[in-house]
């Protein structure tokens, strides 16, 4: 991998991990159009995912610190309930990852027809949020499970993880700011768990990639992730998801057209 490829992929990963446009979908499109292999290099994937995790931790460091303090107080209060909800939300994607890992990886073969179709579904989800009633509900346990299922569905290339989880939370009537924070915090455990699994099972041992692309990819993903996370919080507060719905719809149609007519 060349340094400029690492830079491009790092920026794409950082931006699209938080913006509701599907990081997996854009990486698949990039792989086809630019000839850059994005899924085979496990080491690079672990590094850029680690960078987006770090950017999330930086943005929500105060919230995370409060949750850790609450965890070790061993009291059943709002903070510990929130922690349990985060754990519950991670169960669907964890089950999917452990039981159907090979089947999921088989979806990432540069299939633009699949990616385009899933981007259109993402567009519909985001579009529905513009007509959803803002009921200002606090996220209950049942909703945390449903949002977790939305996260599991987002393993499909073209379904935005942040888009699916935030849109689902809003459509369920939860407060927008709470949904955005919950969406970004709930992804920490699955990504950290998946990265640790790749490290411990030796998946990275046989790979040969120089240090410079890893450093460049990490920095690019971290900085772009910081910017995208802050931006997305403001976008959700102002109910501007419709613009991303239009974007996903256009990109989805272009991807499908590319397959059908070129």
Backbone as CSV, one residue per row, in Angstrom:
resi,resn,N_x,N_y,N_z,CA_x,CA_y,CA_z,C_x,C_y,C_z
1,UNK,0.840,-1.201,0.000,0.000,0.000,0.000,0.872,1.247,0.000
2,UNK,0.555,2.178,-0.901,1.295,3.434,-0.997,0.770,4.434,0.032
3,UNK,1.607,5.422,0.352,1.229,6.382,1.391,-0.023,7.170,1.013
4,UNK,-0.159,7.525,-0.296,-1.316,8.335,-0.699,-2.596,7.499,-0.649
5,UNK,-2.487,6.182,-0.894,-3.638,5.313,-0.749,-4.073,5.238,0.707
6,UNK,-3.086,5.135,1.606,-3.386,5.115,3.037,-4.042,6.416,3.475
7,UNK,-3.588,7.539,2.923,-4.161,8.840,3.250,-5.621,8.915,2.810
8,UNK,-5.889,8.488,1.573,-7.248,8.515,1.041,-8.170,7.622,1.864
9,UNK,-7.720,6.400,2.108,-8.553,5.447,2.846,-8.755,5.874,4.296
10,UNK,-7.738,6.476,4.891,-7.864,6.955,6.266,-8.887,8.072,6.370
11,UNK,-8.847,8.999,5.432,-9.813,10.102,5.432,-11.226,9.576,5.207
12,UNK,-11.371,8.661,4.248,-12.690,8.076,3.973,-13.231,7.369,5.207
13,UNK,-12.382,6.578,5.859,-12.812,5.845,7.048,-13.222,6.793,8.162
14,UNK,-12.405,7.807,8.409,-12.702,8.748,9.490,-13.980,9.523,9.263
15,UNK,-14.182,10.000,8.045,-15.385,10.780,7.740,-16.631,9.917,7.745
16,UNK,-16.568,8.796,7.035,-17.779,7.999,6.820,-18.123,7.088,7.993
17,UNK,-17.225,6.946,8.960,-17.573,6.206,10.171,-18.636,6.950,10.959
18,UNK,-18.610,8.281,10.891,-19.541,9.096,11.669,-20.636,9.721,10.806
19,UNK,-20.295,10.195,9.626,-21.312,10.753,8.747,-22.165,9.608,8.194
20,UNK,-23.479,9.814,8.041,-24.373,8.703,7.685,-24.401,8.386,6.196
21,UNK,-23.226,8.024,5.662,-23.139,7.752,4.226,-22.524,6.389,3.931
22,UNK,-22.233,5.587,4.947,-21.706,4.231,4.841,-20.231,4.185,4.458
23,UNK,-19.386,3.940,5.451,-17.954,3.798,5.194,-17.676,2.579,4.331
24,UNK,-18.350,1.461,4.627,-18.124,0.237,3.855,-18.543,0.419,2.404
25,UNK,-19.675,1.107,2.188,-20.141,1.343,0.833,-19.177,2.201,0.040
26,UNK,-18.672,3.265,0.648,-17.742,4.146,-0.054,-16.400,3.471,-0.313
27,UNK,-15.958,2.633,0.631,-14.708,1.913,0.409,-14.853,0.891,-0.714
28,UNK,-16.020,0.271,-0.817,-16.265,-0.667,-1.919,-16.288,0.069,-3.256
29,UNK,-16.915,1.227,-3.289,-16.942,2.026,-4.512,-15.520,2.473,-4.880
30,UNK,-14.773,2.898,-3.866,-13.391,3.308,-4.103,-12.538,2.165,-4.620
31,UNK,-12.778,0.983,-4.095,-12.025,-0.190,-4.536,-12.247,-0.467,-6.020
32,UNK,-13.490,-0.320,-6.456,-13.827,-0.586,-7.853,-13.297,0.508,-8.775
33,UNK,-13.524,1.758,-8.400,-13.175,2.870,-9.277,-11.682,3.186,-9.292
34,UNK,-11.021,3.025,-8.146,-9.612,3.398,-8.050,-8.666,2.209,-8.062
35,UNK,-9.221,1.011,-7.960,-8.368,-0.173,-7.947,-7.581,-0.331,-6.669
36,UNK,-8.098,0.219,-5.568,-7.434,0.116,-4.267,-8.090,-0.994,-3.472
37,UNK,-7.332,-1.965,-3.010,-7.874,-3.055,-2.206,-8.086,-2.564,-0.788
38,UNK,-9.324,-2.636,-0.307,-9.652,-2.053,1.006,-10.011,-3.068,2.075
39,UNK,-10.206,-4.304,1.723,-10.697,-5.238,2.733,-9.726,-6.358,3.078
40,UNK,-8.716,-6.559,2.250,-7.835,-7.690,2.494,-6.801,-7.409,3.565
41,UNK,-6.410,-6.151,3.719,-5.346,-5.821,4.651,-5.916,-5.604,6.043
42,UNK,-5.844,-6.655,6.850,-6.437,-6.618,8.184,-5.705,-5.633,9.083
43,UNK,-4.373,-5.576,8.955,-3.586,-4.681,9.792,-4.020,-3.233,9.598
44,UNK,-4.153,-2.814,8.357,-4.567,-1.433,8.079,-5.972,-1.176,8.604
45,UNK,-6.870,-2.150,8.420,-8.237,-2.012,8.902,-8.274,-1.822,10.414
46,UNK,-7.489,-2.626,11.136,-7.417,-2.514,12.590,-6.906,-1.136,13.001
47,UNK,-5.890,-0.650,12.297,-5.278,0.632,12.641,-6.263,1.792,12.441
48,UNK,-6.941,1.843,11.292,-7.847,2.971,11.046,-9.099,2.888,11.916
49,UNK,-9.553,1.660,12.210,-10.672,1.531,13.138,-10.256,1.970,14.541
50,UNK,-9.028,1.640,14.905,-8.514,2.098,16.194,-8.456,3.613,16.270
51,UNK,-8.151,4.242,15.147,-8.095,5.707,15.097,-9.474,6.320,15.299
52,UNK,-10.505,5.725,14.687,-11.864,6.267,14.865,-12.378,6.014,16.281
53,UNK,-11.963,4.896,16.867,-12.305,4.650,18.274,-11.688,5.727,19.157
54,UNK,-10.424,6.041,18.894,-9.740,7.063,19.690,-10.398,8.424,19.520
55,UNK,-10.815,8.762,18.312,-11.479,10.049,18.093,-12.809,10.110,18.842
56,UNK,-13.527,8.980,18.906,-14.773,8.928,19.674,-14.504,9.133,21.157
57,UNK,-13.470,8.487,21.651,-13.116,8.608,23.067,-12.731,10.050,23.407
58,UNK,-12.010,10.709,22.512,-11.611,12.097,22.744,-12.836,13.008,22.814
59,UNK,-13.766,12.838,21.878,-14.954,13.691,21.833,-15.833,13.486,23.062
60,UNK,-15.992,12.216,23.466,-16.901,11.894,24.570,-16.138,11.515,25.849
61,UNK,-14.942,12.038,26.026,-14.094,11.644,27.149,-14.754,11.917,28.503
62,UNK,-15.456,13.034,28.626,-16.109,13.357,29.895,-17.237,12.368,30.194
63,UNK,-18.030,12.059,29.170,-19.129,11.106,29.355,-18.590,9.722,29.706
64,UNK,-17.537,9.306,29.012,-16.954,7.979,29.253,-16.369,7.892,30.658
65,UNK,-15.709,8.960,31.099,-15.133,8.983,32.446,-16.222,8.871,33.503
66,UNK,-17.320,9.573,33.306,-18.441,9.505,34.252,-19.040,8.102,34.298
67,UNK,-19.135,7.454,33.139,-19.687,6.101,33.087,-18.762,5.108,33.799
68,UNK,-17.456,5.272,33.626,-16.508,4.401,34.317,-16.592,4.580,35.829
69,UNK,-16.706,5.822,36.270,-16.833,6.075,37.707,-18.104,5.435,38.253
70,UNK,-19.192,5.562,37.498,-20.468,4.988,37.928,-20.409,3.467,37.977
71,UNK,-19.672,2.883,37.029,-19.576,1.419,36.962,-18.979,0.840,38.236
72,UNK,-17.992,1.525,38.780,-17.297,0.998,39.957,-17.909,1.479,41.279
73,UNK,-19.028,2.168,41.200,-19.762,2.517,42.413,-20.765,1.431,42.779
74,UNK,-21.002,0.521,41.824,-21.879,-0.641,42.041,-23.262,-0.225,42.562
75,UNK,-23.814,0.809,41.894,-25.154,1.267,42.221,-26.024,1.212,40.970
76,UNK,-27.294,0.871,41.161,-28.229,0.812,40.035,-28.863,2.188,39.856
77,UNK,-28.205,3.026,39.050,-28.695,4.373,38.807,-28.756,4.626,37.296
78,UNK,-29.000,5.865,36.900,-29.141,6.181,35.481,-27.871,5.872,34.684
79,UNK,-26.718,6.104,35.300,-25.455,5.859,34.597,-25.219,4.366,34.365
80,UNK,-25.456,3.561,35.393,-25.261,2.117,35.220,-26.305,1.535,34.277
81,UNK,-27.501,2.074,34.293,-28.522,1.641,33.329,-28.060,1.950,31.902
82,UNK,-27.443,3.094,31.730,-26.941,3.500,30.412,-25.856,2.529,29.938
83,UNK,-24.984,2.132,30.848,-23.925,1.183,30.511,-24.528,-0.146,30.070
84,UNK,-25.531,-0.610,30.795,-26.196,-1.870,30.436,-26.842,-1.760,29.061
85,UNK,-27.426,-0.614,28.770,-28.039,-0.398,27.456,-26.986,-0.471,26.343
86,UNK,-25.805,0.077,26.602,-24.722,0.001,25.622,-24.309,-1.448,25.382
87,UNK,-24.211,-2.222,26.468,-23.869,-3.637,26.331,-24.948,-4.385,25.555
88,UNK,-26.200,-4.104,25.868,-27.314,-4.765,25.181,-27.281,-4.455,23.686
89,UNK,-26.999,-3.196,23.361,-26.991,-2.786,21.955,-25.904,-3.484,21.152
90,UNK,-24.845,-3.941,21.830,-23.730,-4.589,21.140,-23.977,-6.081,20.885
91,UNK,-24.983,-6.661,21.527,-25.220,-8.106,21.412,-25.561,-8.550,19.993
92,UNK,-26.501,-7.900,19.284,-26.842,-8.373,17.933,-25.657,-8.420,16.977
93,UNK,-24.850,-7.355,16.934,-23.727,-7.335,16.003,-22.636,-8.312,16.437
94,UNK,-22.503,-8.536,17.752,-21.525,-9.517,18.232,-21.913,-10.932,17.791
95,UNK,-23.187,-11.264,17.916,-23.672,-12.574,17.482,-23.448,-12.748,15.984
96,UNK,-23.779,-11.724,15.236,-23.609,-11.768,13.780,-22.140,-11.946,13.402
97,UNK,-21.268,-11.214,14.096,-19.845,-11.291,13.799,-19.235,-12.651,14.099
98,UNK,-19.656,-13.264,15.205,-19.089,-14.557,15.594,-19.645,-15.714,14.763
99,UNK,-20.925,-15.659,14.436,-21.564,-16.791,13.759,-21.510,-16.712,12.237
100,UNK,-21.437,-15.485,11.700,-21.529,-15.337,10.248,-20.393,-14.487,9.680
101,UNK,-19.212,-14.575,10.294,-18.073,-13.750,9.876,-17.713,-13.980,8.410
102,UNK,-17.616,-15.240,7.995,-17.229,-15.550,6.619,-18.277,-15.080,5.626
103,UNK,-19.551,-15.276,5.983,-20.631,-14.847,5.084,-20.643,-13.326,4.921
104,UNK,-20.347,-12.610,6.011,-20.318,-11.143,5.944,-19.154,-10.675,5.076
105,UNK,-17.981,-11.285,5.273,-16.815,-10.905,4.488,-17.027,-11.170,3.005
106,UNK,-17.833,-12.185,2.679,-18.105,-12.519,1.281,-18.907,-11.439,0.570
107,UNK,-19.553,-10.567,1.350,-20.334,-9.483,0.746,-19.443,-8.368,0.211
108,UNK,-18.200,-8.320,0.692,-17.296,-7.231,0.329,-16.416,-7.640,-0.848
109,UNK,-17.046,-7.705,-2.011,-16.350,-8.146,-3.228,-16.477,-7.119,-4.347
110,UNK,-16.740,-5.876,-3.999,-16.880,-4.849,-5.015,-18.189,-4.919,-5.772
111,UNK,-19.224,-5.465,-5.153,-20.541,-5.601,-5.780,-21.281,-4.260,-5.706
112,UNK,-21.147,-3.455,-6.754,-21.747,-2.122,-6.736,-23.266,-2.164,-6.775
113,UNK,-23.836,-3.226,-7.340,-25.295,-3.342,-7.364,-25.830,-3.467,-5.936
114,UNK,-25.172,-4.293,-5.128,-25.554,-4.445,-3.723,-25.327,-3.146,-2.963
115,UNK,-24.155,-2.538,-3.149,-23.833,-1.294,-2.448,-24.829,-0.197,-2.792
116,UNK,-25.132,-0.050,-4.080,-26.077,0.975,-4.504,-27.456,0.770,-3.918
117,UNK,-27.904,-0.481,-3.890,-29.225,-0.795,-3.332,-29.277,-0.477,-1.843
118,UNK,-28.212,-0.822,-1.119,-28.176,-0.557,0.315,-28.065,0.943,0.611
119,UNK,-27.376,1.687,-0.252,-27.302,3.136,-0.073,-28.679,3.771,-0.234
120,UNK,-29.477,3.237,-1.134,-30.845,3.752,-1.307,-31.679,3.467,-0.055
121,UNK,-31.471,2.291,0.544,-32.162,1.981,1.801,-31.731,2.960,2.898
122,UNK,-30.422,3.243,2.962,-29.927,4.235,3.919,-30.589,5.586,3.685
123,UNK,-30.729,5.968,2.415,-31.369,7.240,2.067,-32.811,7.280,2.563
124,UNK,-33.524,6.180,2.407,-34.912,6.122,2.868,-34.999,6.267,4.382
125,UNK,-34.115,5.566,5.099,-34.097,5.661,6.559,-33.860,7.105,7.008
126,UNK,-32.854,7.740,6.408,-32.534,9.118,6.775,-33.671,10.064,6.392
127,UNK,-34.299,9.797,5.258,-35.402,10.642,4.817,-36.593,10.584,5.757
128,UNK,-36.869,9.402,6.291,-38.007,9.250,7.200,-37.840,10.070,8.469
129,UNK,-36.586,10.349,8.865,-36.364,11.112,10.097,-36.884,12.544,9.978
130,UNK,-36.998,13.042,8.746,-37.457,14.431,8.560,-38.945,14.583,8.866
131,UNK,-39.674,13.454,8.884,-41.109,13.532,9.192,-41.434,12.888,10.541
132,UNK,-40.394,12.419,11.230,-40.618,11.779,12.534,-40.952,12.821,13.591
133,UNK,-41.844,12.477,14.495,-42.208,13.356,15.590,-41.117,13.325,16.659
134,UNK,-40.744,14.494,17.120,-39.715,14.616,18.152,-40.380,14.516,19.525
135,UNK,-40.359,13.291,20.094,-41.051,13.062,21.365,-40.138,13.218,22.586
136,UNK,-38.850,13.497,22.345,-37.902,13.770,23.434,-37.815,12.629,24.445
137,UNK,-38.017,11.394,23.985,-37.990,10.245,24.889,-36.548,9.869,25.228
138,UNK,-36.306,9.478,26.466,-35.010,8.931,26.855,-34.929,7.482,26.398
139,UNK,-33.785,7.065,25.936,-33.650,5.735,25.331,-33.942,4.638,26.356
140,UNK,-35.031,3.874,26.184,-35.331,2.772,27.107,-34.587,1.499,26.695
141,UNK,-34.679,0.470,27.522,-33.953,-0.776,27.257,-34.392,-1.414,25.935
142,UNK,-35.691,-1.442,25.681,-36.189,-2.057,24.448,-35.638,-1.339,23.224
143,UNK,-35.597,-0.018,23.289,-35.077,0.739,22.151,-33.591,0.477,21.935
144,UNK,-32.857,0.249,23.020,-31.427,-0.036,22.880,-31.212,-1.347,22.123
145,UNK,-32.107,-2.305,22.330,-32.024,-3.570,21.586,-32.332,-3.332,20.112
146,UNK,-33.379,-2.567,19.837,-33.771,-2.293,18.446,-32.674,-1.515,17.724
147,UNK,-32.096,-0.538,18.387,-30.992,0.221,17.797,-29.796,-0.701,17.559
148,UNK,-29.580,-1.647,18.474,-28.514,-2.625,18.300,-28.744,-3.513,17.089
149,UNK,-29.995,-3.877,16.839,-30.328,-4.669,15.649,-30.045,-3.856,14.385
150,UNK,-30.359,-2.563,14.437,-30.057,-1.680,13.298,-28.555,-1.651,13.030
151,UNK,-27.762,-1.643,14.099,-26.312,-1.669,13.943,-25.858,-2.979,13.296
152,UNK,-26.499,-4.072,13.664,-26.154,-5.368,13.079,-26.493,-5.403,11.585
153,UNK,-27.633,-4.835,11.218,-28.026,-4.780,9.803,-27.011,-3.962,9.001
154,UNK,-26.389,-3.003,9.659,-25.448,-2.107,8.980,-24.126,-2.776,8.621
155,UNK,-23.971,-4.073,8.881,-22.776,-4.773,8.385,-22.834,-4.905,6.869
156,UNK,-24.024,-4.715,6.296,-24.169,-4.751,4.843,-23.450,-3.555,4.228
157,UNK,-22.623,-3.786,3.200,-21.947,-2.646,2.555,-22.961,-1.724,1.891
158,UNK,-22.974,-0.475,2.319,-23.932,0.488,1.788,-24.941,0.940,2.821
159,UNK,-25.138,0.149,3.877,-25.983,0.573,4.996,-25.092,1.321,5.980
160,UNK,-25.385,2.584,6.201,-24.577,3.378,7.114,-24.861,2.977,8.556
161,UNK,-23.805,2.679,9.320,-23.987,2.301,10.717,-24.552,3.465,11.514
162,UNK,-23.894,4.628,11.401,-24.395,5.780,12.155,-25.766,6.206,11.642
163,UNK,-25.956,6.143,10.331,-27.249,6.515,9.763,-28.355,5.604,10.228
164,UNK,-28.096,4.280,10.216,-29.117,3.314,10.608,-29.457,3.431,12.088
165,UNK,-28.450,3.573,12.935,-28.694,3.618,14.380,-29.340,4.940,14.795
166,UNK,-28.843,6.049,14.248,-29.413,7.349,14.606,-30.838,7.468,14.074
167,UNK,-31.052,7.070,12.819,-32.397,7.143,12.240,-33.368,6.260,13.015
168,UNK,-32.947,5.053,13.380,-33.811,4.155,14.143,-34.177,4.765,15.488
169,UNK,-33.186,5.321,16.179,-33.449,5.950,17.471,-34.408,7.121,17.369
170,UNK,-34.240,7.934,16.333,-35.131,9.087,16.140,-36.540,8.624,15.789
171,UNK,-36.644,7.622,14.905,-37.961,7.115,14.504,-38.702,6.479,15.680
172,UNK,-37.945,5.992,16.667,-38.562,5.436,17.874,-38.997,6.523,18.845
173,UNK,-38.679,7.780,18.534,-39.134,8.900,19.353,-38.156,9.359,20.407
174,UNK,-36.901,8.945,20.314,-35.911,9.335,21.314,-35.323,10.721,21.007
175,UNK,-34.826,11.369,22.035,-34.234,12.687,21.891,-33.029,12.628,20.966
176,UNK,-32.934,13.535,20.020,-31.938,13.469,18.956,-30.507,13.500,19.484
177,UNK,-30.228,14.409,20.427,-28.866,14.496,20.965,-28.479,13.211,21.683
178,UNK,-29.436,12.609,22.406,-29.173,11.362,23.119,-28.890,10.225,22.139
179,UNK,-29.640,10.201,21.055,-29.460,9.149,20.047,-28.084,9.254,19.396
180,UNK,-27.663,10.474,19.078,-26.352,10.670,18.443,-25.235,10.179,19.362
181,UNK,-25.293,10.584,20.630,-24.260,10.148,21.579,-24.289,8.633,21.764
182,UNK,-25.473,8.068,21.890,-25.612,6.626,22.068,-25.060,5.875,20.854
183,UNK,-25.342,6.393,19.665,-24.868,5.755,18.442,-23.351,5.696,18.387
184,UNK,-22.688,6.773,18.776,-21.235,6.808,18.704,-20.579,5.998,19.822
185,UNK,-21.202,5.973,21.008,-20.630,5.204,22.110,-20.861,3.703,21.940
186,UNK,-21.996,3.329,21.344,-22.326,1.909,21.230,-21.404,1.158,20.284
187,UNK,-20.727,1.878,19.394,-19.859,1.214,18.425,-18.492,0.877,19.022
188,UNK,-18.171,1.474,20.170,-16.846,1.270,20.746,-16.573,-0.200,21.071
189,UNK,-17.522,-0.839,21.741,-17.307,-2.235,22.146,-17.180,-3.194,20.958
190,UNK,-18.056,-3.122,19.957,-17.897,-4.020,18.799,-16.578,-3.825,18.057
191,UNK,-16.168,-2.571,17.850,-14.929,-2.328,17.108,-13.718,-2.782,17.907
192,UNK,-13.694,-2.433,19.202,-12.570,-2.862,20.046,-12.523,-4.381,20.124
193,UNK,-13.684,-5.018,20.283,-13.739,-6.480,20.337,-13.271,-7.121,19.050
194,UNK,-13.711,-6.599,17.907,-13.317,-7.156,16.616,-11.815,-6.978,16.378
195,UNK,-11.283,-5.816,16.751,-9.854,-5.567,16.580,-9.017,-6.491,17.454
196,UNK,-9.447,-6.668,18.708,-8.717,-7.585,19.597,-8.744,-9.010,19.073
197,UNK,-9.877,-9.412,18.520,-9.993,-10.761,17.954,-9.018,-10.945,16.790
198,UNK,-8.926,-9.942,15.912,-8.007,-10.028,14.777,-6.553,-10.075,15.242
199,UNK,-6.260,-9.333,16.307,-4.890,-9.317,16.829,-4.541,-10.648,17.487
200,UNK,-5.464,-11.175,18.307,-5.176,-12.381,19.085,-5.205,-13.660,18.266
201,UNK,-6.027,-13.697,17.203,-6.107,-14.938,16.433,-5.040,-15.068,15.357
202,UNK,-4.121,-14.097,15.301,-3.003,-14.181,14.376,-3.323,-13.789,12.950
203,UNK,-4.451,-13.153,12.715,-4.847,-12.783,11.355,-3.860,-11.804,10.722
204,UNK,-3.174,-11.014,11.569,-2.275,-9.998,11.051,-0.843,-10.479,10.894
205,UNK,-0.563,-11.686,11.384,0.817,-12.154,11.449,1.463,-12.313,10.077
206,UNK,0.694,-12.750,9.091,1.262,-13.055,7.780,1.303,-11.842,6.846
207,UNK,0.852,-10.707,7.308,0.784,-9.538,6.448,2.076,-8.736,6.508
208,UNK,2.429,-8.184,5.370,3.611,-7.333,5.311,3.209,-5.962,4.793
209,UNK,3.183,-4.999,5.674,2.857,-3.626,5.305,3.815,-2.715,6.047
210,UNK,4.346,-1.734,5.333,5.332,-0.853,5.937,4.681,0.055,6.970
211,UNK,5.508,0.626,7.810,5.016,1.433,8.928,4.403,2.747,8.470
212,UNK,4.988,3.380,7.460,4.536,4.712,7.053,3.071,4.756,6.637
213,UNK,2.579,3.834,5.786,1.152,3.870,5.451,0.255,3.705,6.677
214,UNK,0.691,2.891,7.644,-0.100,2.705,8.859,-0.186,4.003,9.661
215,UNK,0.939,4.707,9.781,0.963,5.968,10.518,0.096,7.015,9.828
216,UNK,0.256,7.117,8.504,-0.514,8.098,7.731,-2.007,7.786,7.801
217,UNK,-2.346,6.513,7.639,-3.751,6.102,7.711,-4.358,6.392,9.068
218,UNK,-3.595,6.120,10.142,-4.074,6.363,11.502,-4.332,7.844,11.727
219,UNK,-3.371,8.690,11.370,-3.511,10.133,11.585,-4.667,10.691,10.773
220,UNK,-4.775,10.251,9.515,-5.849,10.742,8.642,-7.215,10.344,9.188
221,UNK,-7.344,9.086,9.628,-8.624,8.612,10.160,-8.965,9.300,11.476
222,UNK,-7.958,9.544,12.312,-8.191,10.179,13.607,-8.663,11.624,13.442
223,UNK,-7.952,12.398,12.628,-8.301,13.813,12.455,-9.641,13.966,11.753
224,UNK,-9.837,13.227,10.669,-11.112,13.321,9.949,-12.258,12.791,10.818
225,UNK,-11.971,11.796,11.663,-12.977,11.272,12.578,-13.388,12.297,13.610
226,UNK,-12.438,13.033,14.157,-12.749,14.098,15.114,-13.685,15.132,14.493
227,UNK,-13.341,15.566,13.302,-14.141,16.583,12.627,-15.540,16.060,12.307
228,UNK,-15.599,14.825,11.799,-16.891,14.261,11.392,-17.796,14.016,12.595
229,UNK,-17.220,13.559,13.701,-18.012,13.291,14.903,-18.635,14.578,15.430
230,UNK,-17.843,15.646,15.536,-18.369,16.939,15.997,-19.439,17.455,15.044
231,UNK,-19.161,17.326,13.745,-20.108,17.804,12.742,-21.423,17.047,12.813
232,UNK,-21.339,15.733,12.984,-22.538,14.910,12.983,-23.430,15.222,14.178
233,UNK,-22.855,15.512,15.318,-23.642,15.867,16.503,-24.471,17.118,16.231
234,UNK,-23.848,18.115,15.597,-24.558,19.354,15.273,-25.625,19.115,14.211
235,UNK,-25.319,18.261,13.241,-26.276,17.966,12.171,-27.534,17.316,12.740
236,UNK,-27.352,16.358,13.644,-28.497,15.672,14.241,-29.334,16.659,15.056
237,UNK,-28.678,17.530,15.816,-29.405,18.521,16.613,-30.274,19.408,15.732
238,UNK,-29.768,19.744,14.556,-30.469,20.674,13.671,-31.362,19.959,12.649
239,UNK,-31.468,18.640,12.768,-32.351,17.847,11.894,-32.029,18.046,10.416
240,UNK,-30.755,17.940,10.079,-30.330,18.144,8.694,-29.967,16.822,7.991
241,UNK,-30.507,15.715,8.452,-30.157,14.420,7.867,-30.703,14.253,6.457
242,UNK,-31.669,15.062,6.078,-32.276,14.944,4.753,-31.242,15.171,3.650
243,UNK,-30.251,16.016,3.899,-29.219,16.272,2.889,-28.373,15.021,2.644
244,UNK,-28.114,14.270,3.704,-27.369,13.026,3.540,-28.240,11.965,2.864
245,UNK,-29.547,12.034,3.098,-30.473,11.126,2.423,-30.403,11.346,0.914
246,UNK,-30.407,12.606,0.511,-30.312,12.934,-0.919,-28.977,12.473,-1.486
247,UNK,-27.911,12.697,-0.730,-26.577,12.286,-1.175,-26.518,10.768,-1.372
248,UNK,-26.990,10.010,-0.388,-26.959,8.550,-0.480,-27.819,8.048,-1.638
249,UNK,-28.941,8.697,-1.856,-29.821,8.319,-2.965,-29.111,8.516,-4.306
250,UNK,-28.471,9.655,-4.463,-27.771,9.956,-5.718,-26.622,8.978,-5.934
251,UNK,-25.803,8.761,-4.902,-24.666,7.853,-5.034,-25.141,6.423,-5.298
252,UNK,-26.225,6.023,-4.630,-26.779,4.693,-4.853,-27.248,4.504,-6.287
253,UNK,-27.945,5.498,-6.820,-28.427,5.418,-8.203,-27.257,5.391,-9.183
254,UNK,-26.237,6.205,-8.915,-25.049,6.228,-9.780,-24.342,4.872,-9.756
255,UNK,-24.219,4.277,-8.580,-23.550,2.981,-8.460,-24.307,1.899,-9.227
256,UNK,-25.621,1.882,-9.092,-26.439,0.897,-9.804,-26.367,1.140,-11.309
257,UNK,-26.412,2.392,-11.719,-26.330,2.742,-13.145,-24.997,2.326,-13.739
258,UNK,-23.934,2.466,-12.947,-22.590,2.081,-13.400,-22.558,0.589,-13.746
259,UNK,-23.233,-0.213,-12.910,-23.265,-1.655,-13.139,-24.126,-2.003,-14.362
260,UNK,-25.249,-1.341,-14.485,-26.226,-1.699,-15.527,-25.867,-1.181,-16.911
261,UNK,-25.174,-0.034,-16.956,-24.991,0.616,-18.257,-23.551,0.756,-18.692
262,UNK,-22.591,0.357,-17.855,-21.179,0.506,-18.236,-20.452,-0.834,-18.139
